[in-house]
């Protein structure tokens, strides 16, 4: 917190009308972004629901203006997000922050996905609808996530007792691919207090649902079901 306060005071003194392009302003901008990295990382992970990647050197300061009503600065950033290894889908995320000596606060967060992200999300919806139709449960009773989102949520909340058995089941699912694109998705996790459902569609279109329940000494597989569903075409990137 003290580091951000010091930077704010420095910016107020050196750039009373906002940052302009210069060598000095570049140093101050880099220092400011470095100080803001923890809250940027938190908000990005919160938005995507998992550890979506980004780089500070891909982050642009679009606007930094002093609010003369007090020691406030309005900061607008544009951040490029990506999957591990700088792989697509890519996101263009626009954040507006209010910077004060008490700390930064995110005012707005806007996201724009690329065409690959739109294709991935559409593919997931089609697969999820097919699997839900196969097993016909009251899906609104469950919190619905993708596997990587469940991992992030479980780690954040300390759900080790849930995470370990889910990871073991997912590890046993064969999801190998031989080309750039595949016709499967990472498993979907549907859960509530009583059950954890792991839903997966294999390459042939077979829908699988694995039910975990709590049996006193931990979460264990209670039931496995299979229903033939639609075989999907290879549209989704192999790393997704």
MDAnalysis code that builds the backbone (N, CA, C; Angstrom):
import MDAnalysis as mda
import numpy as np

u = mda.Universe.empty(720, n_residues=240, atom_resindex=np.repeat(np.arange(240), 3), trajectory=True)
u.add_TopologyAttr("name", ["N", "CA", "C"] * 240)
u.add_TopologyAttr("resid", np.arange(1, 241))
u.add_TopologyAttr("resname", ["UNK", "UNK", "UNK", "UNK", "UNK", "UNK", "UNK", "UNK", "UNK", "UNK", "UNK", "UNK", "UNK", "UNK", "UNK", "UNK", "UNK", "UNK", "UNK", "UNK", "UNK", "UNK", "UNK", "UNK", "UNK", "UNK", "UNK", "UNK", "UNK", "UNK", "UNK", "UNK", "UNK", "UNK", "UNK", "UNK", "UNK", "UNK", "UNK", "UNK", "UNK", "UNK", "UNK", "UNK", "UNK", "UNK", "UNK", "UNK", "UNK", "UNK", "UNK", "UNK", "UNK", "UNK", "UNK", "UNK", "UNK", "UNK", "UNK", "UNK", "UNK", "UNK", "UNK", "UNK", "UNK", "UNK", "UNK", "UNK", "UNK", "UNK", "UNK", "UNK", "UNK", "UNK", "UNK", "UNK", "UNK", "UNK", "UNK", "UNK", "UNK", "UNK", "UNK", "UNK", "UNK", "UNK", "UNK", "UNK", "UNK", "UNK", "UNK", "UNK", "UNK", "UNK", "UNK", "UNK", "UNK", "UNK", "UNK", "UNK", "UNK", "UNK", "UNK", "UNK", "UNK", "UNK", "UNK", "UNK", "UNK", "UNK", "UNK", "UNK", "UNK", "UNK", "UNK", "UNK", "UNK", "UNK", "UNK", "UNK", "UNK", "UNK", "UNK", "UNK", "UNK", "UNK", "UNK", "UNK", "UNK", "UNK", "UNK", "UNK", "UNK", "UNK", "UNK", "UNK", "UNK", "UNK", "UNK", "UNK", "UNK", "UNK", "UNK", "UNK", "UNK", "UNK", "UNK", "UNK", "UNK", "UNK", "UNK", "UNK", "UNK", "UNK", "UNK", "UNK", "UNK", "UNK", "UNK", "UNK", "UNK", "UNK", "UNK", "UNK", "UNK", "UNK", "UNK", "UNK", "UNK", "UNK", "UNK", "UNK", "UNK", "UNK", "UNK", "UNK", "UNK", "UNK", "UNK", "UNK", "UNK", "UNK", "UNK", "UNK", "UNK", "UNK", "UNK", "UNK", "UNK", "UNK", "UNK", "UNK", "UNK", "UNK", "UNK", "UNK", "UNK", "UNK", "UNK", "UNK", "UNK", "UNK", "UNK", "UNK", "UNK", "UNK", "UNK", "UNK", "UNK", "UNK", "UNK", "UNK", "UNK", "UNK", "UNK", "UNK", "UNK", "UNK", "UNK", "UNK", "UNK", "UNK", "UNK", "UNK", "UNK", "UNK", "UNK", "UNK", "UNK", "UNK", "UNK", "UNK", "UNK", "UNK", "UNK", "UNK", "UNK", "UNK", "UNK", "UNK"])
u.atoms.positions = np.array([
    [0.822, -1.201, 0.000],
    [0.000, 0.000, 0.000],
    [0.862, 1.259, 0.000],
    [1.930, 1.285, 0.845],
    [2.802, 2.451, 0.906],
    [3.455, 2.718, -0.447],
    [3.776, 1.640, -1.168],
    [4.416, 1.789, -2.473],
    [3.487, 2.494, -3.452],
    [2.208, 2.143, -3.432],
    [1.235, 2.773, -4.332],
    [1.028, 4.235, -3.952],
    [0.960, 4.526, -2.647],
    [0.797, 5.912, -2.202],
    [1.962, 6.765, -2.671],
    [3.193, 6.250, -2.521],
    [4.376, 6.983, -2.956],
    [4.340, 7.248, -4.451],
    [3.947, 6.251, -5.232],
    [3.862, 6.429, -6.692],
    [2.799, 7.451, -7.066],
    [1.662, 7.414, -6.367],
    [0.608, 8.381, -6.649],
    [1.087, 9.805, -6.402],
    [1.759, 10.019, -5.276],
    [2.275, 11.350, -4.973],
    [3.295, 11.788, -6.007],
    [4.149, 10.856, -6.447],
    [5.140, 11.169, -7.473],
    [4.464, 11.565, -8.782],
    [3.415, 10.830, -9.143],
    [2.698, 11.143, -10.387],
    [2.002, 12.496, -10.271],
    [1.393, 12.753, -9.107],
    [0.706, 14.032, -8.921],
    [1.677, 15.201, -9.110],
    [2.902, 15.036, -8.590],
    [3.888, 16.125, -8.647],
    [4.467, 16.296, -10.047],
    [4.849, 15.147, -10.688],
    [5.532, 15.215, -11.983],
    [4.572, 15.450, -13.142],
    [3.344, 14.919, -13.041],
    [2.417, 14.971, -14.177],
    [1.035, 15.444, -13.703],
    [0.909, 16.711, -13.309],
    [-0.363, 17.210, -12.785],
    [-1.509, 17.130, -13.784],
    [-1.214, 17.094, -15.075],
    [-2.260, 17.028, -16.109],
    [-2.409, 15.632, -16.705],
    [-1.783, 14.650, -16.086],
    [-1.839, 13.281, -16.614],
    [-0.538, 12.923, -17.295],
    [-0.322, 11.639, -17.517],
    [0.920, 11.166, -18.116],
    [0.932, 11.413, -19.614],
    [2.040, 11.909, -20.122],
    [2.252, 12.083, -21.554],
    [3.458, 11.268, -21.954],
    [3.620, 11.031, -23.263],
    [4.704, 10.184, -23.746],
    [6.053, 10.851, -23.518],
    [6.900, 10.260, -22.735],
    [8.272, 10.722, -22.512],
    [9.025, 9.615, -21.819],
    [10.340, 9.755, -21.765],
    [11.148, 8.718, -21.127],
    [10.821, 8.635, -19.641],
    [10.647, 9.806, -18.999],
    [10.326, 9.813, -17.570],
    [8.971, 9.176, -17.306],
    [7.988, 9.526, -18.139],
    [6.656, 8.977, -17.930],
    [6.637, 7.474, -18.127],
    [7.489, 6.953, -19.014],
    [7.565, 5.511, -19.236],
    [8.030, 4.790, -17.976],
    [9.026, 5.378, -17.307],
    [9.524, 4.778, -16.064],
    [8.432, 4.779, -15.000],
    [7.740, 5.913, -14.867],
    [6.664, 6.003, -13.874],
    [5.532, 5.031, -14.205],
    [5.186, 4.925, -15.495],
    [4.122, 4.016, -15.920],
    [4.474, 2.579, -15.587],
    [5.711, 2.178, -15.894],
    [6.143, 0.808, -15.593],
    [6.098, 0.535, -14.096],
    [6.531, 1.517, -13.308],
    [6.504, 1.351, -11.851],
    [5.071, 1.235, -11.347],
    [4.177, 2.043, -11.920],
    [2.771, 2.004, -11.517],
    [2.148, 0.652, -11.848],
    [2.388, 0.143, -13.064],
    [1.827, -1.152, -13.462],
    [2.360, -2.278, -12.583],
    [3.641, -2.198, -12.238],
    [4.238, -3.219, -11.376],
    [3.554, -3.232, -10.011],
    [3.268, -2.041, -9.475],
    [2.601, -1.953, -8.178],
    [1.161, -2.450, -8.234],
    [0.537, -2.279, -9.400],
    [-0.863, -2.688, -9.553],
    [-1.023, -4.155, -9.935],
    [0.070, -4.847, -10.227],
    [0.003, -6.233, -10.705],
    [-0.845, -7.146, -9.816],
    [-0.741, -7.064, -8.475],
    [-1.558, -7.973, -7.654],
    [-3.061, -7.806, -7.864],
    [-3.551, -6.566, -7.898],
    [-4.995, -6.372, -8.079],
    [-5.415, -6.697, -9.500],
    [-4.548, -6.443, -10.504],
    [-4.878, -6.807, -11.884],
    [-5.003, -8.319, -12.017],
    [-4.053, -9.028, -11.440],
    [-4.079, -10.495, -11.490],
    [-5.335, -11.032, -10.810],
    [-5.667, -10.478, -9.650],
    [-6.859, -10.918, -8.909],
    [-8.124, -10.712, -9.732],
    [-8.271, -9.533, -10.344],
    [-9.486, -9.230, -11.090],
    [-9.595, -10.059, -12.364],
    [-8.483, -10.304, -13.042],
    [-8.495, -11.129, -14.252],
    [-8.876, -12.558, -13.920],
    [-8.283, -13.122, -12.898],
    [-8.614, -14.491, -12.484],
    [-10.068, -14.576, -12.025],
    [-10.521, -13.540, -11.343],
    [-11.907, -13.506, -10.880],
    [-12.870, -13.472, -12.059],
    [-12.541, -12.710, -13.092],
    [-13.435, -12.596, -14.248],
    [-13.523, -13.920, -15.002],
    [-12.379, -14.540, -15.288],
    [-12.371, -15.775, -16.089],
    [-12.714, -17.015, -15.253],
    [-12.492, -16.931, -13.965],
    [-12.765, -18.082, -13.107],
    [-11.630, -19.084, -13.062],
    [-10.484, -18.730, -13.625],
    [-9.286, -19.566, -13.543],
    [-8.085, -18.677, -13.807],
    [-6.880, -19.249, -13.791],
    [-5.667, -18.443, -13.887],
    [-5.326, -18.102, -15.337],
    [-6.147, -17.255, -15.929],
    [-5.896, -16.741, -17.273],
    [-4.617, -15.904, -17.231],
    [-3.779, -16.027, -18.263],
    [-2.470, -15.401, -18.264],
    [-2.500, -14.002, -18.898],
    [-1.556, -13.164, -18.501],
    [-1.344, -11.859, -19.127],
    [0.067, -11.403, -18.799],
    [0.542, -10.388, -19.518],
    [1.860, -9.815, -19.261],
    [1.735, -8.319, -19.050],
    [2.513, -7.783, -18.125],
    [2.488, -6.341, -17.906],
    [2.979, -5.585, -19.134],
    [3.942, -6.162, -19.888],
    [4.452, -5.440, -21.055],
    [3.448, -5.422, -22.211],
    [2.387, -6.218, -22.104],
    [1.284, -6.151, -23.070],
    [0.189, -5.199, -22.604],
    [0.353, -4.630, -21.428],
    [-0.657, -3.771, -20.834],
    [-0.425, -2.317, -21.234],
    [-1.451, -1.683, -21.762],
    [-1.342, -0.298, -22.205],
    [-2.110, 0.633, -21.278],
    [-1.459, 1.726, -20.913],
    [-2.156, 2.787, -20.186],
    [-2.805, 3.689, -21.226],
    [-4.113, 3.637, -21.299],
    [-4.841, 4.431, -22.293],
    [-5.181, 5.825, -21.767],
    [-5.331, 5.921, -20.443],
    [-5.681, 7.216, -19.868],
    [-5.264, 7.227, -18.398],
    [-4.657, 8.314, -17.965],
    [-4.317, 8.506, -16.557],
    [-4.501, 9.979, -16.251],
    [-5.556, 10.299, -15.544],
    [-5.923, 11.696, -15.351],
    [-6.211, 11.978, -13.892],
    [-5.727, 13.106, -13.444],
    [-5.921, 13.533, -12.062],
    [-7.330, 14.076, -11.885],
    [-8.034, 13.563, -10.889],
    [-9.321, 14.107, -10.482],
    [-9.037, 15.184, -9.438],
    [-9.226, 16.438, -9.802],
    [-8.815, 17.546, -8.956],
    [-9.672, 17.709, -7.699],
    [-10.733, 16.924, -7.565],
    [-11.565, 17.011, -6.374],
    [-10.876, 16.397, -5.152],
    [-9.785, 15.705, -5.383],
    [-9.062, 15.080, -4.287],
    [-7.875, 14.315, -4.834],
    [-7.212, 13.575, -3.971],
    [-6.065, 12.788, -4.411],
    [-6.540, 11.497, -5.067],
    [-7.170, 11.657, -6.217],
    [-7.670, 10.548, -7.012],
    [-7.093, 10.650, -8.417],
    [-6.776, 9.505, -8.989],
    [-6.445, 9.459, -10.413],
    [-7.273, 8.376, -11.067],
    [-7.819, 8.675, -12.234],
    [-8.591, 7.700, -12.993],
    [-7.664, 7.072, -14.021],
    [-7.532, 5.768, -13.952],
    [-6.615, 5.025, -14.810],
    [-7.390, 4.049, -15.687],
    [-7.162, 4.119, -16.988],
    [-7.771, 3.166, -17.907],
    [-6.681, 2.314, -18.544],
    [-6.834, 0.998, -18.465],
    [-5.852, 0.051, -18.986],
    [-6.481, -0.864, -20.021],
    [-5.685, -1.300, -20.976],
    [-6.085, -2.377, -21.879],
    [-5.073, -3.503, -21.757],
    [-5.589, -4.703, -21.481],
    [-4.734, -5.856, -21.193],
    [-5.062, -6.983, -22.165],
    [-4.031, -7.591, -22.729],
    [-4.207, -8.770, -23.585],
    [-4.045, -10.019, -22.736],
    [-5.053, -10.881, -22.734],
    [-4.986, -12.134, -21.983],
    [-4.869, -13.313, -22.950],
    [-4.347, -14.427, -22.451],
    [-4.097, -15.589, -23.299],
    [-4.003, -16.842, -22.430],
    [-3.958, -17.992, -23.091],
    [-3.754, -19.249, -22.375],
    [-2.261, -19.468, -22.146],
    [-1.917, -20.410, -21.285],
    [-0.519, -20.681, -20.963],
    [0.281, -20.957, -22.235],
    [1.474, -20.376, -22.317],
    [2.309, -20.540, -23.500],
    [1.977, -19.539, -24.597],
    [1.262, -18.475, -24.232],
    [0.824, -17.429, -25.159],
    [-0.046, -17.988, -26.284],
    [-0.880, -18.935, -25.943],
    [-1.771, -19.555, -26.916],
    [-3.152, -18.901, -26.880],
    [-3.896, -18.962, -28.001],
    [-5.264, -18.465, -28.009],
    [-6.181, -19.414, -27.231],
    [-7.387, -18.964, -26.911],
    [-8.048, -17.697, -27.257],
    [-7.434, -16.497, -26.537],
    [-7.445, -15.350, -27.224],
    [-6.939, -14.108, -26.664],
    [-8.106, -13.216, -26.271],
    [-7.908, -12.452, -25.213],
    [-8.920, -11.508, -24.771],
    [-8.354, -10.101, -24.745],
    [-9.188, -9.132, -25.030],
    [-8.836, -7.733, -24.862],
    [-9.689, -7.190, -23.723],
    [-9.069, -6.977, -22.571],
    [-9.790, -6.578, -21.376],
    [-9.487, -5.119, -21.038],
    [-10.534, -4.357, -20.861],
    [-10.406, -2.930, -20.559],
    [-10.847, -2.684, -19.121],
    [-9.951, -2.135, -18.302],
    [-10.231, -1.879, -16.897],
    [-10.094, -0.386, -16.606],
    [-11.019, 0.142, -15.814],
    [-10.914, 1.511, -15.311],
    [-10.760, 1.431, -13.799],
    [-9.708, 2.063, -13.279],
    [-9.426, 2.031, -11.846],
    [-9.437, 3.439, -11.275],
    [-9.843, 3.536, -10.032],
    [-9.748, 4.772, -9.274],
    [-8.575, 4.609, -8.311],
    [-7.544, 5.435, -8.488],
    [-6.340, 5.336, -7.667],
    [-6.371, 6.414, -6.595],
    [-6.244, 6.004, -5.352],
    [-6.220, 6.939, -4.237],
    [-5.126, 6.511, -3.273],
    [-4.743, 7.380, -2.326],
    [-3.755, 6.974, -1.325],
    [-4.188, 5.784, -0.481],
    [-5.500, 5.493, -0.460],
    [-5.988, 4.334, 0.295],
    [-5.854, 3.038, -0.495],
    [-5.554, 3.152, -1.801],
    [-5.397, 1.968, -2.627],
    [-6.228, 2.047, -3.891],
    [-5.987, 1.142, -4.845],
    [-6.725, 1.146, -6.114],
    [-8.053, 0.407, -5.997],
    [-9.032, 0.874, -6.762],
    [-10.328, 0.207, -6.835],
    [-10.743, 0.101, -8.297],
    [-11.128, -1.107, -8.723],
    [-11.584, -1.309, -10.094],
    [-13.026, -0.827, -10.208],
    [-13.248, 0.128, -11.110],
    [-14.587, 0.687, -11.312],
    [-15.354, -0.107, -12.362],
    [-14.717, -0.375, -13.490],
    [-15.362, -1.159, -14.551],
    [-14.381, -2.172, -15.115],
    [-14.928, -3.284, -15.590],
    [-14.138, -4.337, -16.244],
    [-14.922, -4.781, -17.476],
    [-14.363, -4.533, -18.656],
    [-15.017, -4.929, -19.900],
    [-14.122, -5.895, -20.662],
    [-14.761, -6.925, -21.226],
    [-14.017, -7.973, -21.924],
    [-14.491, -8.097, -23.370],
    [-13.542, -8.268, -24.267],
    [-13.854, -8.560, -25.666],
    [-13.019, -9.761, -26.087],
    [-13.696, -10.854, -26.452],
    [-12.996, -12.058, -26.857],
    [-12.725, -12.098, -28.351],
    [-11.746, -12.893, -28.759],
    [-11.458, -13.045, -30.181],
    [-12.378, -14.105, -30.785],
    [-12.227, -14.344, -32.074],
    [-13.101, -15.307, -32.759],
    [-12.923, -16.717, -32.206],
    [-11.705, -17.055, -31.810],
    [-11.440, -18.395, -31.263],
    [-12.189, -18.582, -29.953],
    [-12.238, -17.557, -29.130],
    [-12.967, -17.653, -27.867],
    [-14.453, -17.855, -28.114],
    [-14.996, -17.120, -29.088],
    [-16.416, -17.274, -29.419],
    [-16.704, -18.697, -29.886],
    [-15.782, -19.256, -30.688],
    [-15.973, -20.617, -31.196],
    [-15.903, -21.641, -30.045],
    [-14.953, -21.442, -29.139],
    [-14.802, -22.346, -28.002],
    [-16.049, -22.308, -27.118],
    [-16.527, -21.110, -26.802],
    [-17.708, -20.985, -25.940],
    [-18.945, -21.600, -26.591],
    [-19.093, -21.403, -27.899],
    [-20.231, -21.989, -28.626],
    [-20.146, -23.511, -28.609],
    [-18.944, -24.048, -28.786],
    [-18.717, -25.491, -28.780],
    [-19.063, -26.065, -27.395],
    [-18.599, -25.395, -26.338],
    [-18.890, -25.854, -24.976],
    [-20.391, -25.890, -24.713],
    [-21.092, -24.858, -25.178],
    [-22.542, -24.818, -24.954],
    [-23.235, -25.976, -25.658],
    [-22.817, -26.289, -26.889],
    [-23.420, -27.401, -27.628],
    [-23.181, -28.724, -26.914],
    [-21.955, -28.942, -26.461],
    [-21.634, -30.193, -25.779],
    [-22.384, -30.287, -24.454],
    [-22.403, -29.188, -23.700],
    [-23.094, -29.186, -22.413],
    [-24.586, -29.466, -22.589],
    [-25.204, -28.859, -23.587],
    [-26.634, -29.092, -23.838],
    [-26.907, -30.545, -24.187],
    [-26.023, -31.143, -24.988],
    [-26.212, -32.535, -25.379],
    [-26.088, -33.459, -24.165],
    [-25.101, -33.195, -23.312],
    [-24.909, -34.033, -22.135],
    [-26.049, -33.844, -21.137],
    [-26.477, -32.615, -20.932],
    [-27.581, -32.362, -20.005],
    [-28.859, -33.041, -20.485],
    [-29.081, -33.011, -21.795],
    [-30.265, -33.667, -22.350],
    [-30.195, -35.188, -22.155],
    [-28.999, -35.742, -22.231],
    [-28.838, -37.192, -22.081],
    [-29.210, -37.669, -20.680],
    [-28.789, -36.913, -19.665],
    [-28.938, -37.408, -18.303],
    [-30.140, -36.825, -17.556],
    [-30.715, -35.753, -18.069],
    [-31.996, -35.228, -17.569],
    [-32.058, -35.115, -16.045],
    [-31.241, -34.253, -15.488],
    [-31.305, -33.947, -14.062],
    [-31.818, -32.517, -13.884],
    [-32.077, -32.152, -12.667],
    [-32.497, -30.776, -12.369],
    [-31.228, -29.924, -12.244],
    [-30.753, -29.471, -13.396],
    [-29.421, -28.864, -13.466],
    [-29.317, -27.560, -12.692],
    [-30.425, -26.889, -12.468],
    [-30.369, -25.621, -11.746],
    [-29.964, -25.803, -10.290],
    [-30.034, -27.037, -9.811],
    [-29.627, -27.319, -8.431],
    [-28.112, -27.338, -8.279],
    [-27.390, -27.264, -9.388],
    [-25.938, -27.409, -9.358],
    [-25.223, -26.134, -9.802],
    [-24.089, -25.897, -9.181],
    [-23.181, -24.851, -9.659],
    [-22.364, -25.463, -10.797],
    [-22.299, -24.795, -11.922],
    [-21.692, -25.374, -13.124],
    [-20.376, -24.671, -13.476],
    [-19.318, -25.466, -13.666],
    [-18.011, -24.919, -14.018],
    [-17.311, -25.847, -15.008],
    [-16.320, -25.309, -15.684],
    [-15.385, -26.144, -16.420],
    [-14.347, -26.658, -15.424],
    [-13.604, -27.679, -15.828],
    [-12.673, -28.311, -14.895],
    [-11.637, -27.324, -14.372],
    [-11.054, -26.491, -15.260],
    [-10.025, -25.566, -14.776],
    [-10.611, -24.514, -13.838],
    [-11.877, -24.145, -14.059],
    [-12.533, -23.204, -13.153],
    [-12.798, -23.842, -11.794],
    [-13.151, -25.137, -11.805],
    [-13.365, -25.846, -10.543],
    [-12.058, -25.949, -9.764],
    [-10.959, -26.228, -10.463],
    [-9.654, -26.289, -9.806],
    [-9.342, -24.977, -9.096],
    [-9.540, -23.869, -9.799],
    [-9.251, -22.552, -9.239],
    [-10.152, -22.267, -8.038],
    [-11.442, -22.561, -8.184],
    [-12.410, -22.318, -7.118],
    [-12.103, -23.169, -5.893],
    [-11.775, -24.436, -6.121],
    [-11.477, -25.342, -5.005],
    [-10.194, -24.926, -4.291],
    [-9.180, -24.534, -5.050],
    [-7.924, -24.098, -4.441],
    [-8.117, -22.824, -3.628],
    [-8.907, -21.912, -4.165],
    [-9.161, -20.637, -3.487],
    [-9.930, -20.834, -2.185],
    [-10.854, -21.811, -2.166],
    [-11.702, -22.035, -0.987],
    [-11.208, -23.147, -0.071],
    [-10.086, -23.757, -0.437],
    [-9.533, -24.806, 0.416],
    [-10.299, -26.111, 0.384],
    [-10.908, -26.413, -0.772],
    [-11.696, -27.640, -0.902],
    [-10.816, -28.821, -1.333],
    [-9.779, -29.078, -0.570],
    [-8.860, -30.164, -0.926],
    [-9.562, -31.511, -0.966],
    [-10.512, -31.717, -0.046],
    [-11.216, -33.000, 0.016],
    [-12.037, -33.248, -1.247],
    [-12.502, -32.172, -1.911],
    [-13.246, -32.319, -3.171],
    [-12.305, -32.377, -4.370],
    [-11.276, -31.549, -4.329],
    [-10.408, -31.385, -5.492],
    [-9.623, -32.654, -5.822],
    [-9.060, -33.304, -4.823],
    [-8.194, -34.470, -5.066],
    [-8.940, -35.599, -5.783],
    [-10.122, -36.040, -5.310],
    [-10.818, -37.118, -6.035],
    [-11.281, -36.695, -7.427],
    [-11.684, -35.428, -7.598],
    [-12.088, -34.957, -8.924],
    [-10.905, -34.998, -9.873],
    [-9.747, -34.546, -9.414],
    [-8.547, -34.550, -10.261],
    [-8.153, -35.974, -10.641],
    [-8.340, -36.927, -9.733],
    [-7.989, -38.314, -10.030],
    [-8.893, -38.883, -11.113],
    [-10.189, -38.590, -11.032],
    [-11.127, -39.072, -12.049],
    [-10.798, -38.453, -13.397],
    [-10.561, -37.128, -13.411],
    [-10.262, -36.431, -14.663],
    [-8.952, -36.950, -15.264],
    [-8.003, -37.264, -14.425],
    [-6.722, -37.800, -14.897],
    [-6.913, -39.121, -15.634],
    [-7.887, -39.895, -15.214],
    [-8.141, -41.200, -15.823],
    [-8.893, -41.105, -17.154],
    [-9.440, -39.920, -17.435],
    [-10.173, -39.734, -18.693],
    [-9.186, -39.530, -19.832],
    [-9.300, -40.345, -20.867],
    [-8.391, -40.244, -22.004],
    [-8.814, -39.074, -22.891],
    [-7.949, -38.062, -22.997],
    [-8.277, -36.877, -23.788],
    [-7.151, -36.563, -24.774],
    [-6.519, -37.608, -25.306],
    [-5.408, -37.405, -26.224],
    [-5.910, -36.893, -27.573],
    [-5.084, -36.078, -28.221],
    [-5.410, -35.561, -29.550],
    [-4.219, -35.767, -30.471],
    [-4.494, -35.883, -31.752],
    [-3.423, -36.123, -32.720],
    [-3.289, -34.987, -33.721],
    [-4.101, -33.929, -33.579],
    [-4.029, -32.817, -34.515],
    [-4.251, -31.516, -33.766],
    [-4.259, -30.401, -34.497],
    [-4.453, -29.091, -33.870],
    [-5.823, -28.975, -33.218],
    [-6.825, -29.602, -33.825],
    [-8.183, -29.499, -33.313],
    [-8.680, -30.846, -32.791],
    [-9.674, -30.782, -31.899],
    [-10.240, -32.002, -31.332],
    [-11.765, -31.855, -31.259],
    [-12.449, -32.949, -30.927],
    [-13.911, -32.902, -30.843],
    [-14.408, -33.183, -29.426],
    [-13.545, -32.932, -28.439],
    [-13.920, -33.103, -27.038],
    [-13.592, -31.825, -26.273],
    [-14.125, -31.713, -25.074],
    [-13.826, -30.583, -24.211],
    [-13.290, -31.097, -22.891],
    [-12.705, -30.200, -22.101],
    [-12.319, -30.600, -20.754],
    [-13.604, -30.893, -19.979],
    [-13.561, -31.797, -19.021],
    [-14.781, -32.166, -18.303],
    [-15.482, -30.974, -17.666],
    [-16.796, -31.069, -17.580],
    [-17.598, -30.080, -16.874],
    [-17.893, -30.619, -15.474],
    [-17.808, -29.736, -14.488],
    [-18.045, -30.130, -13.107],
    [-19.316, -29.435, -12.615],
    [-20.302, -30.229, -12.230],
    [-21.546, -29.708, -11.668],
    [-21.566, -30.158, -10.206],
    [-21.771, -29.217, -9.273],
    [-21.675, -29.629, -7.867],
    [-22.630, -28.842, -6.974],
    [-22.973, -29.478, -5.869],
    [-23.697, -28.844, -4.771],
    [-23.193, -29.498, -3.482],
    [-23.917, -29.335, -2.389],
    [-23.454, -29.871, -1.111],
    [-23.487, -31.393, -1.073],
    [-24.387, -31.997, -1.857],
    [-24.562, -33.455, -1.785],
    [-23.766, -34.225, -2.840],
    [-23.569, -33.614, -4.020],
    [-22.986, -34.362, -5.132],
    [-21.972, -33.515, -5.915],
    [-21.032, -34.218, -6.527],
    [-20.156, -33.638, -7.550],
    [-20.320, -34.491, -8.791],
    [-20.763, -33.882, -9.882],
    [-20.953, -34.601, -11.142],
    [-19.849, -34.207, -12.112],
    [-19.189, -35.202, -12.680],
    [-18.167, -34.962, -13.700],
    [-18.739, -35.441, -15.022],
    [-18.988, -34.500, -15.938],
    [-19.582, -34.820, -17.235],
    [-18.534, -34.693, -18.326],
    [-18.515, -35.692, -19.200],
    [-17.510, -35.718, -20.253],
    [-18.072, -36.415, -21.484],
    [-17.722, -35.892, -22.656],
    [-18.079, -36.524, -23.927],
    [-16.797, -37.027, -24.580],
    [-16.737, -38.329, -24.896],
    [-15.515, -38.838, -25.518],
    [-15.547, -38.647, -27.035],
    [-14.505, -39.094, -27.700],
    [-14.339, -38.816, -29.132],
    [-15.454, -39.407, -29.983],
    [-16.019, -40.520, -29.534],
    [-17.079, -41.177, -30.312],
    [-18.449, -40.546, -30.087],
    [-18.534, -39.593, -29.162],
    [-19.809, -38.950, -28.859],
    [-20.511, -39.519, -27.645],
    [-19.911, -40.536, -27.029],
    [-20.508, -41.122, -25.827],
    [-20.428, -40.134, -24.666],
    [-21.566, -39.869, -24.037],
    [-21.607, -38.988, -22.875],
    [-21.434, -39.812, -21.601],
    [-20.576, -39.323, -20.731],
    [-20.316, -40.016, -19.473],
    [-20.581, -39.073, -18.307],
    [-21.204, -39.598, -17.268],
    [-21.415, -38.842, -16.039],
    [-20.950, -39.666, -14.851],
    [-20.027, -39.120, -14.112],
    [-19.480, -39.789, -12.934],
    [-19.934, -39.009, -11.708],
    [-20.615, -39.672, -10.779],
    [-21.168, -39.022, -9.592],
    [-20.301, -39.329, -8.377],
    [-19.881, -38.273, -7.681],
    [-19.146, -38.414, -6.427],
    [-20.046, -37.967, -5.284],
    [-20.019, -38.731, -4.199],
    [-20.766, -38.371, -2.998],
    [-19.844, -38.429, -1.785],
    [-20.269, -37.761, -0.734],
    [-19.471, -37.761, 0.493],
    [-19.924, -38.912, 1.391],
    [-18.950, -39.771, 1.774],
    [-19.272, -40.964, 2.553],
    [-18.628, -40.949, 3.934],
    [-18.546, -39.785, 4.560],
    [-18.005, -39.722, 5.916],
    [-16.512, -39.521, 5.954],
    [-15.785, -40.338, 5.188],
    [-14.325, -40.212, 5.175],
    [-13.820, -39.586, 3.876],
    [-14.718, -38.928, 3.140],
    [-14.270, -38.234, 1.932],
    [-15.206, -38.457, 0.753],
    [-14.924, -37.736, -0.339],
    [-15.709, -37.843, -1.564],
    [-15.202, -39.021, -2.392],
    [-16.153, -39.900, -2.773],
    [-15.790, -41.080, -3.555],
    [-16.782, -41.294, -4.689],
    [-16.330, -42.011, -5.718],
    [-17.200, -42.307, -6.848],
    [-18.336, -43.203, -6.391],
    [-19.561, -42.749, -6.661],
    [-20.748, -43.503, -6.267],
    [-21.396, -44.192, -7.464],
    [-21.308, -43.561, -8.643],
    [-22.013, -44.107, -9.806],
    [-21.369, -43.607, -11.093],
    [-21.383, -44.442, -12.132],
    [-20.929, -44.077, -13.469],
    [-22.032, -44.418, -14.461],
    [-22.342, -43.458, -15.336],
    [-23.388, -43.674, -16.326],
    [-22.891, -43.256, -17.699],
    [-23.408, -43.923, -18.727],
    [-23.078, -43.587, -20.117],
    [-24.350, -43.512, -20.956],
    [-24.405, -42.513, -21.807],
    [-25.507, -42.363, -22.758],
    [-24.911, -41.920, -24.090],
    [-25.334, -42.576, -25.171],
    [-24.831, -42.159, -26.483],
    [-25.370, -40.778, -26.838],
    [-24.471, -39.907, -27.221],
    [-24.849, -38.564, -27.632],
    [-24.330, -38.257, -29.019],
    [-24.307, -36.983, -29.369],
    [-23.844, -36.568, -30.691],
    [-22.317, -36.596, -30.767],
    [-21.816, -37.095, -31.877],
    [-20.381, -37.019, -32.121],
    [-20.085, -35.645, -32.712],
    [-19.167, -34.933, -32.065],
    [-18.864, -33.580, -32.488],
    [-17.766, -33.578, -33.556],
    [-17.770, -32.542, -34.389],
    [-16.692, -32.383, -35.371],
    [-15.488, -31.745, -34.686],
    [-14.313, -31.936, -35.268],
    [-13.089, -31.385, -34.675],
    [-13.025, -29.884, -34.931],
    [-13.394, -29.113, -33.918],
    [-13.427, -27.656, -34.040],
    [-12.633, -26.932, -32.962],
    [-12.448, -27.584, -31.836],
    [-11.864, -26.883, -30.691],
    [-10.364, -27.121, -30.626],
    [-9.605, -26.095, -30.265],
    [-8.151, -26.192, -30.195],
    [-7.742, -27.268, -29.189],
    [-6.686, -27.996, -29.511],
    [-6.280, -29.146, -28.710],
    [-5.943, -28.792, -27.261],
    [-5.415, -27.573, -27.021],
    [-5.005, -27.226, -25.653],
    [-6.150, -26.726, -24.798],
    [-7.361, -26.586, -25.371],
    [-8.485, -26.052, -24.605],
    [-9.285, -27.190, -23.928],
])
